[in-house]
Amino acid sequence: MNKLPRITKIVSIEPYKITVIWTTAEIRVIDFEPFFQQWNKNANEHLLALKDWEVFKHVVVSESKTLEWSNHISVVNFRNKRIEVPTSLDPDVLYEQSHFIKNIDTIPVGVMLKEAREKAGLSQAEVALSAGTTRNYISRIENGKSDIQLETLHKIVALGLGKELKVEVVDTNL
């Protein structure tokens, strides 16, 4: 599993500041003024073109999970061929230069499972036996040490606890 932070979504685009959600479940803002200063110092005219608001505001998240401007083309050499590609920036550099705003709240699946198990008066071993898993796995989920797939959670809740699992997706404002 890739632990390097990558961009999953753009939350907002302002003049020379972009707020993004990272794969680390963080919301961070990237201020481009320091980048512009560095690019100016290095005489990087190509990247300084991003100072044009009409170019800058068309930023998107690329397939490689970084910021990309398809309206601003870069030319790269690949296997002795010149290839035109959308301008993109190194996500590691973007992360390092970004400022933390807040974490996205994670779903406390383990806590909910433990509370439901205790309310039902069942041990981890009893739930595991009924659900066809191990007590150790139930313990790891309850303590946030293991991820769980939704279908596995459904099986543990239905077979292990004899309960119904309901999942809901609701609109929120970040």
N, C-alpha and C positions, 0 to 999 in steps of 0.2 A: 504494500500500500504506500502510495506517494505521500510523504509527510511535508513536502515543500509547499508553502503557501501559494495558492493560485487564486485568481479572481473568478468568482462564479456569477456575479451580477453587478451591474451598475445601478446604484440607488439614485444618484443625482449628478447632474453636470452643471457646474456654474462656471463663470469665467475663470478658467485656469485652476479650478479645483474639482476633483472628481471623487465622489463618495462611492465606495464599493463594498461588496460582501466578499470575504475571502473563504477559502476552503477550511480555514481554521475556525470558522463560525464567528469571525470578528467583522465588525463594521469599522472601516478605516477611511480616512480622507487623505487623498494625495494632492498636495499643493505643488503646482508646477512652477511657481516662481523661482525656487532654488534650481530646478532643472534649467530653466531659461537662462539664469545667471551663469551656470556652468557651461551650457552650450555656447553662450555668448563669449565667455572667456576662452573656450576652445575653438572659437570661430566655426562652429558646426551649423552652417547655414541651412543644411537640409532639415535638421530637427528644429531649428529656430522658426521654421515655417509654421510650426504648431502654435506659435503665438498669435497667428491669425485666427480670430474667433470663429470665422466661417469654416475653417479647417478643423479646429480643435473640437467644436461641439458635435462633430460627427463620429466621435469615438464609439467603439463597440467592444464587446468581449470576444476575443478570437477563439478559434477551436482549441488553441493551446493554452487557453485560460489566462490571457494577459490582455492589455489594452492594445487596440489596433485601430488605425485610421485607413480605411479602404479608399478614401478620397485623397490620400497623400501617399504616393508610390515611392518605394525604395528600390534601388537596383543592387542586387547581390551577385557575387560570383559563386557558382555552384558547379563543380566538375568542369571547370573551364568554360562555363557558359554564363552569360549575363541574364539574370532572371529578374523580372519586375514583380515585386510583392508589396502588399500593403505595409505601411510603416507600423512597426510594433516596438514595444519597449520590454526590456528584461523584467519579468515579474518579481524576481528576487530584489532587484534595485528598487522597484516600485514599492514593495512591501517594506523594505528598510527605510525608505524615505517617507512612508505614510505615517499618519498620526491616528492612534487608537481612539475610537469613539465609544464603542461598547461591544459586548459579546451578544450574539443571538442566543436567546434562552434555549437551552437544550430540553428535550422532553425527558422528564425523570422516570423513564420506564422502570428501572430497577426499584425505585422507591415505591411506585404505584403497585408493582408486583408484590413486593414485600408486605405492604399494607393490606392488600387483598388476601394474601396467604395467611397473615396473622389474624385478620378479621374472620377468616374461615376456620381458624383453629388448626391449621395444618402445618406440618414441619416441611422443611425443604426436601427431605427425603421422600415424604409422602407425595408431594406435588411432582417430584421428578419421576417417581415410579409410575404414577398414573399417566404422566405425559410422555413417558418413554425416553427420558433423558437422565442425566445424572444430578445428584445433589450438588456436586461441585459446580456444574454449569448454572444451576439455579442460584447458587451463592454468588458466582461471578457476575451474573446479570444484576442481582439485587445490590451488589456493591459497586456497580458501574465499571467493572473490570473487563466486561465482554460486551461486544455489540450483539444485537439480535435482529434477525430478519422478522418482518411483520408476520409471515405465515407461521414461523416458529413461536412467536409470542401468542398468536391466535391458538395454536395447539396447546401451549402450556396453560393458557387461561381456560380454554374449553375443556380439555381433558384433565389437566392437573387440578384446577380450581372448581371446575363445574360451573363456570361463569361465562358470560357473553362479552366479547371484546367489541367495543365501538370506537371507530376512528373517524374523525371529522376534520375537514379542511375548511378554514374560515379565512376571510379577508382581514388583513391587518395593515396598519400603517407603520412602516419602519421609522 
